[in-house]
Amino acid sequence: MARSTTLKFTCPCGEVFTSQTYEYVNVAQEPQLRYTVLAGLLNVSICPACGRRAAISSPFIYSDPGHQLLAYVHPRADAPEEARMLILEKLRSVYMNAATAQEQQDNDESNGGQAITLTADQAREMPPLQVVFGIDQLNALINGVLSQEERLGRLALSTYSHNEAERGQFLDIARKLASELGCGIEVEDLPDEYTVWLYGSLPDAVISAGTIVPDEREQIAALLRQWCDQKKLNLILTTGGTGLAPRDVTPEATLAVIEREAPGIAEAMRSISLQYTRMAMLSRGVAGVRGHTLIVNLPGSPKAVKECLEFILPVLPHAVNLLIEGPREH
């Protein structure tokens, strides 16, 4: 498990809050910490009241056994050469002390003592310790071992509403989405724009609108037309209203708006959902295109939304690119 210390901070705005400082990060046990590092948010305290940030200049160990990466991370990229040599010498001294202690434990065991040590296989499997200075250098190391699908992606959910209640509702939607996708969130609260960033193993995208709509066919259709024709959104995901109940009218509203269906997407979602529940055969969700916008009806259950999104997300960026740029020559 990761090892951290909880510190208390007092912001210049007067807010008192706590924040964690990590000394050891193991992404095999807590995968989300990889994306916290890549997003530049590890060991960064953020005031919940005013959003002011302060970087905590504290070294830490980054461990990713799955990618054979082990690094000692010094936070300062501008550390002078003399300081770097002192750090390297200190690490070398620690290693030599550990090796001496290991030999002593081996001797104690031979004399009937007991000790907890690494096996020979465990020692061979342990990756070499790399020493890096600055988060940028660590990020370069991490991205060098990750596949394209594993690298950091960001989703930006933005609204231009000045209404505090609407911004709060918007944040609730973002938190639910982040929870289902296993993402972290970061809030950027500006006078003219309110943005919630989701970061994790996601395709890069910007979500520039989000709202909750009553189960009324004409209202849903009108909003979809507005977002397609006026906001020029590339992708619209709806949730809920796809079942057999009388008020489940999202598919009808969508069909009234789209110009072409994309039945493969809806069929794929039903197919993956059927692996979890027979109730998926009752879903009537559709997918289709209006202009340069792809509209996809997701189920209403948060669990089903997660299952479907995980299955179709890898295809959506290519679908959107086809709508924007057209097919490329092969």
VENDA-V132866 format. One record per residue. NEAR is the number of other ideal C-beta (glycine too) atoms within 12 Angstrom. Layout:
# VENDA-V132866
{{NEAR} {NEAR}}
This chain:
# VENDA-V132866
{{14} {27} {19} {24} {17} {14} {20} {14} {25} {17} {21} {13} {14} {12} {19} {16} {22} {18} {29} {28} {27} {32} {23} {27} {40} {26} {34} {20} {17} {25} {25} {29} {33} {39} {37} {33} {43} {34} {29} {24} {32} {40} {34} {28} {28} {31} {23} {19} {17} {16} {21} {21} {21} {22} {20} {25} {20} {27} {30} {32} {32} {42} {34} {31} {19} {20} {22} {19} {33} {30} {35} {31} {38} {31} {29} {20} {20} {14} {22} {13} {11} {10} {17} {22} {15} {15} {24} {22} {15} {18} {24} {17} {14} {18} {18} {14} {14} {19} {17} {14} {18} {21} {16} {17} {19} {17} {15} {16} {15} {12} {11} {8} {13} {10} {17} {12} {20} {17} {11} {11} {8} {12} {14} {11} {14} {17} {21} {14} {21} {26} {28} {33} {28} {23} {33} {19} {26} {37} {29} {21} {29} {36} {22} {19} {24} {25} {13} {13} {15} {22} {24} {30} {29} {31} {37} {26} {36} {29} {32} {18} {21} {15} {13} {13} {14} {19} {28} {18} {21} {33} {29} {20} {30} {33} {22} {25} {31} {30} {20} {28} {31} {21} {33} {37} {34} {30} {31} {24} {26} {15} {10} {12} {20} {32} {30} {36} {33} {41} {35} {36} {30} {35} {30} {20} {24} {24} {31} {25} {32} {36} {27} {20} {26} {17} {24} {17} {24} {17} {20} {35} {29} {19} {29} {41} {25} {21} {31} {29} {19} {15} {25} {18} {30} {31} {40} {43} {39} {39} {33} {29} {33} {39} {24} {14} {15} {10} {19} {26} {29} {41} {34} {25} {36} {41} {27} {22} {35} {31} {21} {20} {23} {31} {20} {19} {35} {35} {22} {29} {39} {33} {20} {26} {33} {21} {16} {22} {17} {11} {18} {27} {17} {20} {39} {27} {43} {35} {40} {32} {29} {31} {24} {25} {34} {41} {44} {41} {43} {42} {38} {26} {25} {21} {21} {32} {33} {27} {28} {41} {35} {26} {27} {35} {34} {18} {24} {34} {24} {19} {29} {29} {19} {19} {28} {20} {14} {10} {11} {9} {5} {3}}
